[in-house]
Amino acid sequence: MTRNGKDAGPPPFLGLLPGSERRSLAEILRAETFGGLALLAAALIALVWANSPLSDTYEHVKEFHFGPSALGLHLSVAHWTADGLLAIFFLVAGIELKRELVRGELSTPATAALPIVAALCGMAVPAGLYVFVAAAGGGSLDGWAVPMATDIAFALAVLAVINTHLPASLRAFLLTLAVVDDLGAIVIIALFFTDHLNAALLLCALAGLAVFFLLQHFRVRGWWWYLPLGLTIWALTYNSGVHATVAGVAMGLLLRATPFEGEKSSVGDRTAHLLRPVSAAIAVPLFALFAAGVPVSGEALARVFTTPEPLGVVAGLVAGKVIGVFGGAWLAARFTHARLNPELSWADVLGLAGLAGIGFTIALLFGELAFPDGANAQSVTAAVLVASLISASVAGAVLRRRNAVYRHLSDQEDASGNGNGNGDAGPGAAADRDGC
């Protein structure tokens, strides 16, 4: 094959792909299933690496420091992934939260009430259960926030793998739940995990956010404005003592969620579309790679179920999330004007509540913040992994059963030509009437 009369030779390894292939690859990276699988793969690699003869190499790489000391950014690889790359994940989360608040489920009180109450109860009950278990065993209460978090990427990936006939409203419920959960995580990080505060640097970061807002307001375009400014805001936030991921959320919330006249999509949507592959394929997996690597042995696993702190994490994620999310949704429907979507049944909400117990990314971050050193650090990390696995397995079993029910109903409707007379009740109600 020639180009301009010359032998073009083989295509460069990992060279620039054609436009259509790049777009296809980007869409794969944006897929929820891919994000969850990449996260799972990174965690498995971390566990294998940390428990192999190369475990010393894992620790050396994790603790390797680089970055400009003069800017206070001479950080370890683990810190760069937790404070730097994870800010990209929170930036995307902030954009999604803004979109939900402006034109999504959270923009209408009637539709937002039930998942919001479910999310709030799904944070409060696990925290309370952790405190109860840890206090009863004479353990530290510092990890109360660890079981509060839901990993949306992992939860949506499990749902995407199972879902063939489940109602679309189930995914919308989970997304709304996760958005409120992420907002709660942001508030907790800002209020409770700020050890020292440099007011001057924080004011400079706020001034940077004000400039960021004004650029948005005056419709200034060009990455060369926003990228240096964003990095400056992130660095100032980190050095101010506030966790640097808060900077990502703040910038996400400032990005416009509605398009200007003549725009096909808002700048927030375009930014999220651009950054989601980076978050799913690089930021979150690398964080998991250097956060999930804990020694696994019979003794280590025994500590998860015999030591109060990790046991409180397992109880909070596995039991507390189910009780909080399901109980909160039921109480909201029972005592307020909020109503469950007619497409759903309470059995669907039970399966979704189980998915909320997959804590992974944010739970690991909370574990690192609450227990930066010592034996509790590794045992709490192991507890998050064990609890997430249990929650995913149990929720997966429930949702597979629900998926089979909806598939059966769909087959019945197809066979009868949709003439069963139950169309107004919704598939969730039909499933309940069938006793499934």
Buried (B, 14 or more C-beta within 10 A) or exposed (E): EEEEEEEEEEEEEEEEEEEEEEEEEBEEBBBBBBBBBBBBEBBEBBBBBBBEEEBEEBBEBBEEEEBEEEEBBEBBBBBBBBBBBBBBBBBBBBBBBBBBBBEBBBEEEEBBBBBBBBBBBBBBBBBBBBBBBBEEBEBBBBBBBBBBBBBBBBBBBBBBBBBEBBBEBBBBBBBBBBBBBBBBBBEBBBEEBBEEEBEEBBEBBBEBBEEBBEBBEEEEEEEEEBEEBBBBBBBBBBBBBBBBBBBBBBBBBBBBBBBEEEEEEBBBBBBBBEBBBBBBBBBBBBBBBBBBBBEBEEEBBEBBEEBBBBBBBBBBBBBBBBBBBBBBBBBBBEEEEBEBBBBBBEBBBBBBBBBBBBBBBBBBBBBBBBBEEEEBBBBBBBBBBBBBBBBBEBBBEBBBEBBEBBEBBEEBBEEEEEEEEBEEBBBBBBBBEEEB
